[in-house]
Amino acid sequence: MVFSSVVFLFFFMPFVWTAYHLSWKKARNALLLLASIVFYMWGETGGAIVLLISILFNYLVGLCLDAAVRGDFEKRGVPSPGGSSGRNNTPSRSSKALLAAGIVGNLGLLISFKYTGFLLANLDFFHWLPADPAIPNGIHAPIGISFYTFHALSYLLDIYRSDGTAQKNPLNFSLYMAMFPKILAGPILQYRNAENQLPVRNVSVEGFASGIHRFIIGLGKKTLIATPLAGAADKIFAIPADNLSSAVAWLGILCFTLQIYFDFSGYSDMAIGLGKTFGFRFPENFNYPYISRSIQEFWRRWHISLSLWFRDYLYIPMGGNRCGTARHLFNLIAVFLLCGLWHGAGWNFIVWGLWYGVFLVLERTRFGMAMASAPRFWRHLYALTVVVIGWVFFRSENLPYALGYLKAMLGLGVGDGTQYYTTLFLDREVGLALLLGMVASLPFAAMWTAALAGFAERSGAPARALSFGSAALRAAFLSTLFLLSCMSLAGGTHNPFIYFKF
């Protein structure tokens, strides 16, 4: 089941909302957890067993780790976690051992399902395996395993660092791990930011309406922009790289550049909106990344919750930028290497991560100083060029195809491209989606809000009248957007969210 489906929109969510808000507060978490399990098992029955194993394992390790950390405080005669920050506490061997066991258990589960085939294939390539090894092909990784693994690691690390305490209530902990708005593709909600939200929440009428508003915006992004562009991008990336003309190759990567943004940011908008309707505050995940004028800025605007996770749980513990220059640059490369590997088990994803790591290193040298003093247009063009080339590695099935695709973009392919023309892929629907995507990539909503506030101040118009007019326009826009999205769903084909496979 996905957010952008008829079953979810007209059956699942109306039932869950009604049952949730009519039930008494103490029963709401149980109801929401039950809905989350049904949601997950709708299309991932086998994977639900892996999820339940992960929940049970981390719940038990979390309780033991919390007890060990509290014991460390008591031995030193300092306030226990919750009374003051535990950053000054020196963890004991038992605390370290429990944390290590938790990390190994979570990463072991993730590696087993997601990276076994990749690792064995590469070991076989270097002839480090016995003759004719049985290498598994196409092991099915449970949907969302990368996301709920990072939630589990956040839980254990926050307990270890005394940024949170273990959930004694197994229902609340299970809800943190399996909450259906975020389990499949985030945003990644760090445990220390979720701990106080889990026991009980209040939902105001304004908060519920705001959540619906955000959900409809995300639905429109997915159905009206991302899905049409996905059709064109999939067709072009299915063509052998040698047969691509430069124009078709550029059309394909432009479609994918906008597709992945509106697909993933659309999902995040829907998840954040759904969270609001249940009283949860999920972190923002996107902030118009394609207006960036550097790669540093891009990663402050793209998949923000993942960037913050790597910063808080890997980059800073490795020393961050508080160490020598060489170590600082190594930390950047290492973090983005792992970021690429987190996205997929393939050399193209590793290269994609290293690609960004290299430019983040360059931006901390004289190259970065030169770019910072360049005109805004050239900085923007530089950042977009790096991002678009990076998406070639991300979208391609493997590294050789990505290199061939880049050659085609540069007009260096061996094929003449006469078999394929842009008109085969650029129909009216795709053209409109490209236009809408380019416009919606810019912060016009914020500009409109600022312009409206300025008009109200200059004109002296009654605030109530302006508020009513703005609300009426918003309602008309959202109603139209929802209607068009439903029409697109009724007449289109199923197109899953890109990040489900991660």
C-alpha positions in Angstrom: 0.0 0.0 0.0 1.3 3.5 -0.9 0.1 6.9 0.0 -0.7 7.7 -3.7 -3.3 4.9 -4.1 -7.0 4.8 -4.2 -7.1 2.2 -1.4 -5.0 4.4 0.9 -6.8 7.6 0.2 -10.4 6.5 0.3 -10.4 3.5 2.5 -7.4 3.1 4.8 -6.9 6.7 5.9 -10.5 7.7 6.5 -11.0 4.6 8.6 -7.8 5.2 10.6 -8.5 8.9 11.2 -12.0 8.2 12.3 -11.0 5.4 14.7 -8.0 7.3 16.1 -9.8 10.5 16.9 -12.9 8.8 18.3 -10.9 6.5 20.6 -9.7 7.5 24.1 -6.2 8.8 24.3 -4.7 5.7 26.1 -5.8 3.5 23.2 -4.6 5.7 20.4 -1.0 4.4 20.2 -2.2 0.8 20.1 -4.6 1.7 17.3 -1.9 3.6 15.4 0.5 0.6 15.8 -2.1 -1.8 14.5 -2.7 0.4 11.5 1.0 0.6 10.9 1.4 -3.2 10.9 -1.5 -3.6 8.5 -0.1 -0.9 6.3 3.3 -2.5 6.2 2.0 -6.1 5.7 -0.3 -5.0 2.9 2.6 -5.4 0.4 5.4 -6.8 2.6 4.2 -9.8 4.6 7.5 -11.6 4.7 9.4 -8.4 5.6 7.2 -7.8 8.6 8.9 -10.7 10.3 12.3 -9.0 9.9 10.8 -5.8 11.2 9.4 -7.5 14.3 12.7 -9.2 15.0 14.4 -5.7 14.7 11.9 -4.2 17.1 12.3 -7.0 19.7 16.1 -7.0 19.5 16.4 -3.2 19.9 13.8 -3.1 22.7 15.7 -5.6 24.8 19.1 -4.1 24.0 17.8 -0.7 24.8 16.6 -1.7 28.2 19.9 -3.4 29.1 21.9 -0.4 27.7 19.8 2.1 29.7 20.4 0.1 32.9 24.1 0.0 32.2 24.3 3.7 31.5 22.4 4.5 34.7 24.7 2.2 36.6 27.7 4.2 35.2 26.3 7.4 36.6 25.5 5.9 40.0 29.1 4.5 40.3 30.4 8.0 39.8 27.9 9.7 42.1 26.6 12.0 39.4 23.0 12.8 38.4 21.5 10.0 36.3 20.3 10.7 32.7 17.4 13.0 32.7 18.7 15.0 35.7 21.5 16.4 33.5 23.2 15.7 30.3 25.2 12.6 30.3 27.9 13.8 27.9 30.4 14.0 30.8 29.8 10.5 31.8 32.5 7.9 31.1 30.8 4.7 29.8 31.8 1.4 31.3 32.9 -1.7 29.4 29.4 -3.2 29.8 27.8 0.0 28.2 30.3 -0.1 25.3 29.8 -3.9 24.8 26.0 -3.5 24.8 26.1 -0.6 22.3 28.6 -2.6 20.1 26.2 -5.6 20.2 23.3 -3.4 19.2 25.2 -1.8 16.3 26.5 -5.2 15.1 23.0 -6.7 15.3 21.3 -3.9 13.4 24.0 -3.6 10.7 24.3 -7.4 10.5 20.6 -7.6 9.7 20.8 -4.8 7.1 23.9 -6.2 5.4 22.4 -9.7 5.3 19.5 -8.6 3.3 20.8 -5.7 1.3 24.5 -6.3 0.7 25.2 -10.1 0.7 25.0 -10.5 -3.0 27.1 -7.4 -3.7 29.8 -8.5 -1.2 30.0 -12.1 -2.5 30.1 -11.0 -6.1 33.0 -8.7 -5.5 34.8 -11.3 -3.4 34.4 -13.7 -6.3 35.7 -11.1 -8.7 38.9 -11.0 -6.8 38.9 -14.8 -6.6 38.7 -14.8 -2.8 36.0 -17.4 -2.7 36.1 -21.1 -3.4 35.6 -22.3 -6.9 32.0 -22.0 -8.3 30.5 -20.3 -5.2 26.7 -20.2 -4.9 26.2 -16.5 -5.0 22.6 -15.4 -4.1 21.0 -13.4 -6.8 18.3 -10.8 -6.1 17.9 -11.3 -2.4 14.7 -9.4 -1.5 15.4 -6.7 1.1 12.4 -5.8 3.2 11.0 -2.4 2.2 12.2 0.4 4.4 14.9 -1.7 6.1 17.5 1.1 5.7 15.2 3.6 7.3 14.1 1.6 10.3 17.6 0.4 10.9 18.8 4.0 11.2 15.9 4.7 13.6 17.0 1.8 15.7 20.6 3.0 15.7 19.5 6.5 16.7 17.5 4.9 19.6 20.5 3.0 21.0 23.0 5.8 20.4 20.8 8.4 22.1 20.5 6.1 25.2 24.2 5.5 25.2 24.9 9.2 25.0 22.2 10.0 27.6 20.3 12.1 25.1 17.3 9.9 25.8 16.1 7.1 28.0 14.9 3.6 27.0 11.2 3.1 26.3 9.9 0.8 29.0 6.5 0.6 27.2 7.0 -1.9 24.3 4.0 -0.5 22.5 5.5 3.0 22.4 8.8 1.7 21.2 7.2 -0.4 18.5 5.3 2.7 17.3 8.5 4.7 17.1 10.0 2.0 14.9 7.0 1.0 12.8 4.9 4.2 12.5 3.4 3.9 9.0 3.9 7.6 7.8 7.6 7.3 8.1 8.7 3.6 8.1 9.1 3.1 4.3 11.1 6.3 3.4 11.4 8.6 6.3 11.9 11.3 7.3 14.4 9.9 9.8 13.1 10.9 13.2 15.9 10.9 15.7 14.8 9.2 19.0 15.7 12.2 21.2 13.2 14.3 19.2 10.5 11.6 19.3 10.8 10.5 23.0 8.5 13.1 24.4 6.0 12.7 21.5 5.4 9.0 22.0 3.3 8.7 25.2 0.5 11.2 24.3 -0.2 14.0 21.9 -2.8 16.6 21.3 -4.2 17.4 17.8 -5.9 20.7 17.3 -8.2 21.5 14.4 -5.6 23.8 13.0 -2.9 21.2 13.2 -5.1 18.6 11.5 -6.0 21.0 8.7 -2.3 21.9 8.3 -1.5 18.2 8.0 -4.1 17.7 5.3 -2.8 20.7 3.5 0.7 19.3 3.5 -0.4 15.9 2.5 -2.3 17.2 -0.6 0.8 19.2 -1.7 2.9 16.0 -1.5 0.2 14.0 -3.4 0.2 16.6 -6.2 4.0 16.5 -6.4 4.0 12.7 -6.8 1.1 12.2 -9.2 1.2 15.3 -11.4 5.0 15.8 -11.7 7.0 12.8 -10.6 4.9 10.1 -12.2 4.8 11.5 -15.7 8.5 12.2 -15.6 9.2 8.7 -14.3 7.7 7.2 -17.5 10.0 9.2 -19.8 13.1 8.7 -17.6 12.5 4.9 -17.3 12.1 4.6 -21.1 15.3 6.5 -21.8 17.4 4.7 -19.2 16.2 1.4 -20.7 18.0 2.3 -24.0 21.5 0.9 -24.4 23.9 3.8 -23.7 25.6 3.3 -27.1 22.3 4.1 -28.9 21.6 7.4 -27.1 21.9 10.7 -28.8 23.1 13.6 -26.7 19.7 15.3 -26.7 17.8 12.2 -25.6 20.4 11.5 -22.9 20.0 15.1 -21.5 16.2 14.8 -21.7 16.4 11.6 -19.7 18.6 12.9 -16.9 16.6 16.2 -16.7 13.4 14.1 -16.3 15.0 12.1 -13.6 16.5 15.1 -11.8 13.0 16.5 -11.4 11.4 13.1 -10.8 13.5 12.1 -7.9 13.0 15.5 -6.2 9.3 15.6 -6.5 8.9 11.9 -5.8 10.9 12.0 -2.6 9.9 15.4 -1.4 6.3 14.6 -2.2 6.5 11.5 0.0 8.2 13.5 2.7 5.4 16.1 2.5 2.8 13.4 2.8 4.6 11.7 5.7 5.0 15.0 7.6 1.3 15.9 6.9 0.1 12.5 8.1 2.3 12.9 11.2 0.6 16.2 12.0 -2.9 14.6 11.8 -1.8 12.3 14.7 0.0 15.0 16.6 3.6 14.1 15.6 6.2 16.6 14.5 8.5 15.1 11.9 11.6 16.9 10.7 11.6 18.8 7.4 13.4 16.8 4.7 13.7 19.3 1.8 14.2 23.0 1.4 14.3 23.8 -2.4 17.7 22.0 -3.0 17.9 23.0 -6.7 18.4 26.6 -5.8 21.7 25.8 -4.1 24.9 27.5 -5.1 27.3 25.0 -3.7 27.4 21.3 -2.8 27.6 22.2 0.9 24.3 24.1 0.5 22.8 21.3 -1.5 23.3 18.8 1.3 21.8 21.3 3.8 18.7 21.3 1.6 18.5 17.7 0.3 17.3 14.8 2.4 17.9 16.9 5.5 17.0 14.2 8.0 19.6 11.8 6.6 22.3 14.5 6.5 21.6 15.3 10.1 21.8 11.6 11.0 25.2 11.2 9.4 26.4 14.4 11.0 25.2 13.6 14.6 26.0 9.9 14.7 29.0 9.5 12.4 30.7 12.8 11.2 30.9 14.5 14.7 32.0 11.3 16.6 34.7 10.8 14.0 36.0 14.3 14.9 34.1 16.4 12.4 36.0 19.6 11.6 37.5 19.8 15.0 40.6 17.8 14.0 43.5 18.4 11.6 42.8 19.3 8.0 43.7 15.9 6.6 41.5 14.1 9.1 38.7 16.5 8.5 38.8 15.9 4.7 39.0 12.1 5.3 35.9 12.3 7.5 34.0 14.0 4.7 35.0 11.4 2.1 34.2 8.5 4.5 30.8 9.8 5.5 29.7 10.3 1.9 31.2 7.0 0.8 28.9 5.4 3.4 26.0 7.7 2.4 26.3 6.3 -1.2 26.5 2.8 0.0 23.5 3.3 2.3 21.4 4.1 -0.8 22.3 0.9 -2.7 24.5 -2.1 -3.0 26.4 -1.2 -6.2 29.5 0.5 -7.4 27.5 3.2 -9.0 26.1 4.3 -5.6 29.6 4.2 -4.1 30.9 6.5 -6.9 27.8 8.7 -6.4 28.7 9.1 -2.7 32.4 9.7 -3.5 31.5 12.2 -6.2 29.9 14.4 -3.6 32.6 13.8 -1.1 35.3 15.0 -3.5 33.4 18.2 -4.2 32.8 18.9 -0.5 36.5 18.5 0.0 37.3 20.8 -3.0 34.9 23.5 -1.6 37.2 23.6 1.5 40.2 24.5 -0.6 41.1 27.5 -2.8 38.6 26.2 -5.4 35.8 26.8 -2.9 37.1 30.3 -2.2 37.1 31.0 -5.9 33.6 29.7 -6.4 32.3 31.7 -3.4 33.5 34.9 -5.1 32.0 34.0 -8.5 28.7 35.6 -9.7 25.6 33.9 -8.4 24.6 32.5 -11.8 27.9 30.6 -12.2 27.7 29.2 -8.7 24.2 28.0 -9.3 25.3 26.5 -12.6 28.2 24.8 -11.0 26.1 23.2 -8.2 23.4 22.0 -10.7 26.0 20.5 -13.0 27.5 18.5 -10.2 24.1 17.3 -9.0 22.8 16.4 -12.4 26.0 14.4 -13.2 25.7 12.7 -9.8 22.1 11.6 -10.7 23.4 9.7 -13.7 25.3 7.4 -11.3 22.4 7.2 -9.0 19.8 6.3 -11.7 21.9 3.9 -13.8 21.7 0.2 -13.1 25.4 -0.2 -12.9 28.7 1.7 -13.2 29.5 0.8 -16.9 26.1 2.0 -18.0 26.5 5.3 -16.0 29.9 6.0 -17.8 28.3 5.2 -21.2 25.4 7.5 -20.4 27.8 10.3 -19.5 29.6 9.8 -22.8 26.3 10.1 -24.6 25.5 13.3 -22.8 28.8 14.7 -24.0 28.1 13.5 -27.6 30.9 10.9 -27.4 28.8 7.8 -27.7 29.5 5.4 -30.6 25.9 5.3 -31.7 24.5 8.0 -33.9 21.1 8.2 -32.1 19.1 8.0 -35.3 16.9 5.3 -33.8 15.6 7.4 -30.9 14.4 11.0 -31.0 13.3 13.3 -28.2 9.8 13.5 -29.7 9.4 9.8 -28.8 9.5 10.7 -25.1 8.6 14.4 -24.9 4.8 14.4 -25.2 2.4 17.0 -23.9 2.1 15.4 -20.5 5.9 15.1 -20.0 6.4 18.6 -21.3 3.9 20.1 -18.8 5.4 18.1 -16.0 8.8 19.4 -16.8 7.5 23.0 -16.9 5.6 22.5 -13.6 8.7 20.9 -12.0 11.0 23.7 -12.9 8.6 26.3 -11.6 7.8 24.4 -8.4 11.5 23.8 -7.7 11.7 27.5 -6.9 10.4 29.0 -3.6 7.4 30.8 -5.1 5.2 29.9 -2.2 7.4 31.8 0.2 7.6 34.7 -2.2 3.8 34.7 -2.5 3.4 34.8 1.3 5.9 37.6 1.7 4.3 39.6 -1.2 0.8 39.1 0.4 2.1 40.3 3.8 3.8 43.4 2.1 0.6 44.2 0.3 -1.5 44.0 3.5 1.0 46.4 5.2 1.0 48.9 2.4 -2.7 48.9 1.6 -4.0 49.0 5.1 -6.6 46.4 4.2 -8.4 44.7 7.1 -6.4 41.7 8.3 -9.6 39.7 8.7 -10.6 40.3 5.1 -7.1 39.4 3.8 -7.0 36.3 6.0 -10.4 35.2 4.7 -9.4 35.8 1.1 -6.1 33.9 1.5 -7.9 31.0 3.1 -10.4 30.8 0.3 -7.7 30.8 -2.4 -5.8 28.1 -0.5 -8.9 26.0 -0.2 -9.7 26.3 -3.9 -6.1 25.5 -4.8 -6.0 22.4 -2.6 -9.3 21.2 -3.8 -8.3 21.5 -7.4 -5.0 19.9 -6.7 -6.6 16.9 -4.9 -9.1 16.5 -7.7 -6.4 16.5 -10.4 -4.3 14.1 -8.4 -7.3 11.7 -8.0 -8.0 11.9 -11.7 -4.3 11.1 -12.4 -4.5 8.1 -10.1 -7.7 6.8 -11.7 -6.3 7.0 -15.2 -2.6 6.1 -14.6 -0.5 3.1 -13.7 1.1 2.2 -10.4 4.4 3.9 -9.9 6.1 3.3 -6.5 8.1 5.8 -4.7 11.8 5.8 -5.6 13.1 5.6 -2.0 11.0 2.5 -1.2 13.9 0.3 -2.4 16.3 1.9 0.0 
